[in-house]
């Protein structure tokens, strides 16, 4: 994109961020990331506007909005040490409040984002372990299963000792390259 178009897009984001819902926040963060922006090179006023919008809306996020926003923040380079505590708390509360509404893709994206962002607290680990124990591999795509296994490994949840995860691991070995699982 030209510098002029990029500047116009950033100006539009800045002016409209207060009106974004969870989908708008996540889509904007993901689009900016695909344009080459991340936490370190996105103009501070844009970062502030998007984070303020996320903070304002986080308690009203539905499962898809939570999953997509966490995924986008993770891809932009945010983590538990550089994301403002107030936003982190609200997003984690929303995850906790909505866990029963998550579909397989939202579960996988949320667990992977939380684990990569460094959120390895007891209830996130417990949720990961619960998913690992109760997972039905036929309801998940291979990518989602791999994300869950990766999240469990990052949080040091002992996947290899869980029979269901072992069967998922075997399922994945049959369908994708084993080197990806190492």
BAGU-666343 format. One line per 5 residues: number of its first residue (from 1); their letters; for each residue x, y, z of N, C-alpha, C. Coordinates in steps of 0.02 Angstrom, whole numbers. Last residue first. Example, Ala and Ser with C-alpha at 12.3 -4.5 7.8 and 13.67 -1.06 7.14 Angstrom:
2 = SA = 642,-112,354,684,-53,357,645,2,394  660,-284,390,615,-225,390,660,-165,390
//
This chain:
182 = XXXXX = 344,-1623,836,403,-1625,880,410,-1561,920  245,-1610,743,225,-1623,812,284,-1623,861  307,-1598,622,269,-1541,647,252,-1549,720  354,-1725,598,402,-1675,618,368,-1612,644  245,-1796,548,263,-1805,618,311,-1751,642
177 = XXXXX = 127,-1720,444,197,-1738,453,214,-1742,527  -39,-1786,469,9,-1733,451,79,-1758,466  -111,-1903,497,-137,-1855,449,-90,-1798,429  -51,-1982,592,-77,-2015,531,-96,-1965,477  -25,-1890,690,31,-1922,656,9,-1956,591
172 = XXXXX = -156,-1863,733,-119,-1813,695,-60,-1843,658  -183,-1983,801,-226,-1961,746,-189,-1911,702  -85,-1975,901,-82,-2030,852,-124,-2013,791  -135,-1863,969,-67,-1862,942,-60,-1916,888  -256,-1916,1011,-255,-1859,964,-187,-1856,930
167 = XXXXX = -208,-2011,1099,-244,-2034,1040,-249,-1978,988  -150,-1925,1192,-108,-1974,1158,-143,-1999,1095  -263,-1860,1236,-214,-1822,1198,-167,-1869,1161  -321,-1969,1303,-355,-1938,1247,-306,-1899,1204  -226,-1998,1406,-243,-2047,1354,-275,-2015,1293
162 = XXXXX = -96,-1903,1459,-169,-1903,1453,-188,-1947,1393  37,-1894,1454,10,-1939,1504,-66,-1944,1500  64,-1796,1364,83,-1865,1346,54,-1916,1394  29,-1675,1427,-14,-1706,1375,1,-1779,1363  45,-1597,1562,73,-1661,1539,29,-1698,1489
157 = XXXXX = 71,-1431,1531,19,-1478,1550,40,-1545,1521  155,-1326,1500,182,-1384,1535,128,-1427,1567  115,-1231,1416,94,-1222,1486,118,-1280,1529  163,-1285,1298,189,-1220,1320,172,-1207,1394  83,-1402,1291,156,-1407,1299,185,-1342,1325
152 = XXXXX = -44,-1346,1272,-31,-1388,1331,44,-1394,1343  -23,-1281,1149,-40,-1243,1209,-25,-1282,1272  0,-1394,1067,52,-1343,1075,39,-1302,1138  -125,-1456,1076,-66,-1491,1100,-9,-1441,1113  -201,-1354,1016,-214,-1374,1085,-155,-1411,1114
147 = XXXXX = -146,-1351,886,-144,-1291,928,-155,-1309,1002  -178,-1480,842,-108,-1462,850,-101,-1400,894  -316,-1465,835,-287,-1515,880,-214,-1499,894  -324,-1369,734,-349,-1353,801,-320,-1401,853  -273,-1440,625,-240,-1378,647,-261,-1361,719
142 = XXXXX = -369,-1542,610,-301,-1558,630,-264,-1496,657  -526,-1496,686,-482,-1502,628,-411,-1515,653  -635,-1590,794,-583,-1539,783,-547,-1551,717  -713,-1697,817,-746,-1631,815,-699,-1574,797  -631,-1806,828,-672,-1802,768,-707,-1734,762
137 = XXXXX = -571,-1799,956,-534,-1778,896,-576,-1770,833  -636,-1734,1092,-658,-1783,1042,-625,-1764,976  -568,-1705,1253,-571,-1689,1181,-594,-1749,1140  -549,-1716,1388,-616,-1729,1361,-622,-1722,1286  -416,-1685,1415,-443,-1749,1439,-509,-1766,1405
132 = XXXXX = -398,-1560,1358,-355,-1615,1337,-384,-1683,1357  -490,-1484,1430,-499,-1493,1357,-460,-1554,1334  -426,-1494,1555,-494,-1519,1546,-509,-1531,1472  -305,-1429,1526,-304,-1500,1544,-373,-1531,1536  -354,-1300,1502,-316,-1336,1450,-317,-1410,1464
127 = XXXXX = -409,-1271,1627,-452,-1272,1568,-419,-1312,1512  -290,-1273,1702,-344,-1320,1717,-391,-1327,1658  -221,-1166,1646,-194,-1234,1642,-248,-1286,1653  -309,-1067,1686,-298,-1076,1615,-268,-1146,1604  -301,-1079,1826,-364,-1094,1793,-357,-1102,1718
122 = XXXXX = -161,-1050,1853,-191,-1114,1869,-256,-1128,1831  -76,-966,1713,-103,-971,1782,-143,-1035,1790  -5,-932,1602,-1,-1001,1624,-27,-1008,1695  8,-832,1483,-43,-839,1535,-47,-913,1555  93,-806,1378,122,-817,1444,71,-823,1500
117 = XXXXX = 53,-802,1250,58,-737,1283,84,-744,1355  41,-935,1221,96,-898,1189,106,-830,1221  -75,-965,1295,-12,-998,1311,47,-960,1282  -171,-883,1232,-156,-875,1304,-88,-905,1321  -167,-938,1100,-150,-867,1113,-131,-857,1186
112 = XXXXX = -208,-1071,1125,-143,-1057,1095,-121,-985,1109  -335,-1052,1181,-283,-1086,1219,-214,-1071,1191  -398,-984,1072,-392,-952,1137,-336,-985,1178  -393,-1078,966,-362,-1011,959,-350,-979,1026  -464,-1187,1025,-395,-1195,1002,-360,-1127,997
107 = XXXXX = -590,-1127,1051,-551,-1159,1105,-477,-1161,1085  -627,-1089,922,-617,-1038,973,-577,-1065,1032  -640,-1215,861,-591,-1167,836,-576,-1113,888  -745,-1276,941,-677,-1304,937,-624,-1254,912  -828,-1139,1029,-828,-1196,983,-756,-1220,977
102 = XXXXX = -879,-1087,1191,-827,-1089,1140,-836,-1150,1095  -965,-1085,1297,-992,-1065,1232,-941,-1070,1175  -900,-1113,1414,-948,-1163,1390,-976,-1146,1321  -822,-997,1436,-790,-1060,1414,-840,-1111,1387  -858,-869,1479,-887,-895,1417,-860,-963,1395
97 = XXXXX = -790,-831,1594,-863,-826,1594,-894,-862,1534  -656,-844,1552,-682,-885,1607,-758,-888,1606  -651,-743,1455,-637,-812,1438,-669,-858,1489  -678,-632,1536,-724,-649,1482,-714,-721,1459  -565,-632,1617,-631,-641,1648,-682,-662,1596
92 = XXXXX = -470,-604,1519,-468,-669,1553,-534,-683,1589  -511,-473,1486,-512,-526,1435,-511,-596,1467  -492,-407,1609,-559,-410,1578,-563,-466,1526  -353,-424,1628,-401,-450,1677,-470,-457,1646  -303,-356,1515,-289,-427,1526,-340,-458,1573
87 = XXXXX = -345,-227,1544,-371,-261,1484,-361,-337,1492  -271,-202,1661,-344,-195,1661,-375,-233,1602  -136,-218,1621,-166,-265,1668,-243,-262,1667  -87,-197,1451,-109,-168,1515,-150,-217,1557  39,-303,1396,-31,-284,1386,-55,-256,1452
82 = XXXXX = 164,-348,1430,160,-283,1398,88,-261,1380  154,-471,1496,195,-419,1526,187,-351,1493  76,-554,1420,52,-538,1487,94,-483,1520  87,-477,1256,90,-533,1302,71,-510,1372  83,-436,1082,65,-421,1152,70,-485,1193
77 = XXXXX = 106,-458,949,164,-456,994,147,-437,1065  6,-481,862,35,-414,860,94,-407,908  -33,-607,898,2,-599,835,34,-530,828  -101,-572,1019,-42,-616,1019,-1,-607,955  -207,-498,967,-159,-466,1013,-94,-507,1016
72 = XXXXX = -270,-601,891,-243,-541,858,-191,-506,903  -308,-690,993,-265,-713,938,-231,-653,904  -392,-607,1068,-332,-635,1098,-283,-657,1044  -491,-584,968,-453,-528,996,-389,-553,1029  -540,-713,943,-509,-675,889,-467,-617,916
67 = XXXXX = -591,-749,1072,-540,-790,1037,-504,-749,984  -686,-646,1094,-630,-658,1141,-574,-694,1105  -773,-663,986,-737,-600,996,-677,-607,1041  -822,-792,1013,-784,-778,951,-743,-714,957  -888,-773,1139,-831,-818,1132,-790,-804,1069
62 = XXXXX = -917,-595,1159,-940,-664,1155,-879,-708,1139  -885,-458,1266,-864,-501,1211,-898,-570,1216  -908,-373,1369,-966,-392,1328,-948,-438,1270  -789,-343,1426,-838,-378,1468,-899,-401,1429  -723,-271,1323,-703,-339,1341,-754,-377,1382
57 = XXXXX = -745,-137,1287,-791,-189,1263,-779,-259,1291  -643,-60,1342,-713,-38,1350,-762,-95,1335  -530,-128,1297,-543,-121,1369,-617,-104,1382  -541,-107,1160,-543,-175,1187,-560,-174,1261  -526,32,1159,-588,2,1134,-596,-69,1160
52 = XXXXX = -396,43,1207,-451,74,1244,-518,44,1223  -329,-23,1103,-329,-53,1170,-384,-22,1214  -353,68,998,-377,-1,994,-380,-35,1062  -292,186,1049,-363,187,1029,-391,115,1027  -159,142,1068,-199,166,1125,-273,163,1109
47 = XXXXX = -122,114,935,-120,62,986,-165,81,1045  -135,244,884,-177,190,857,-180,133,908  -39,314,956,-109,336,960,-157,282,934  80,246,922,54,242,990,-19,263,993  88,154,769,88,218,804,51,214,871
42 = XXXXX = 174,2,773,109,33,763,110,100,801  292,-60,807,294,-9,755,227,22,738  268,-149,915,325,-103,918,324,-48,864  157,-227,884,156,-186,944,211,-133,944  151,-209,704,149,-248,766,152,-200,824
37 = XXXXX = 117,-213,529,120,-178,593,120,-229,650  98,-275,408,166,-269,433,173,-232,499  -27,-303,371,4,-247,336,76,-236,359  -59,-398,463,-46,-422,395,-15,-367,352  -84,-311,570,-28,-358,574,-10,-383,505
32 = XXXXX = -199,-249,523,-139,-209,533,-77,-253,537  -285,-361,525,-269,-328,462,-206,-285,468  -288,-389,664,-263,-439,616,-244,-407,550  -345,-268,712,-279,-290,734,-249,-341,686  -469,-275,643,-423,-219,631,-352,-238,653
27 = XXXXX = -526,-391,695,-513,-386,622,-463,-331,607  -536,-354,832,-495,-411,811,-478,-406,737  -624,-243,823,-558,-237,855,-512,-293,830  -736,-297,760,-700,-241,730,-630,-233,758  -774,-392,855,-755,-414,788,-715,-360,753
22 = XXXXX = -807,-311,965,-752,-358,970,-728,-381,901  -838,-149,888,-857,-204,932,-799,-253,932  -788,22,879,-778,-48,860,-807,-95,912  -790,153,913,-854,124,893,-849,49,876  -661,191,937,-708,192,994,-775,160,978
17 = XXXXX = -604,188,810,-591,133,857,-639,133,916  -613,294,720,-670,249,728,-662,195,781  -495,367,715,-558,403,723,-616,356,741  -399,265,695,-395,309,753,-462,343,768  -439,216,571,-440,172,630,-441,215,693
12 = XXXXX = -414,330,493,-482,304,499,-489,259,560  -275,336,504,-316,392,528,-388,370,538  -241,218,440,-225,227,511,-265,283,542  -287,249,310,-315,193,347,-302,199,422  -202,358,279,-275,368,281,-309,311,320
7 = XXXXX = -77,295,282,-91,350,329,-166,362,335  -96,205,175,-82,180,243,-99,233,294  -110,297,71,-165,253,88,-157,224,158  19,356,75,-42,397,83,-102,355,104  104,252,50,109,286,115,46,327,128
2 = XX = 19,114,-31,56,177,-32,57,208,38  42,-60,0,0,0,0,44,62,0
//
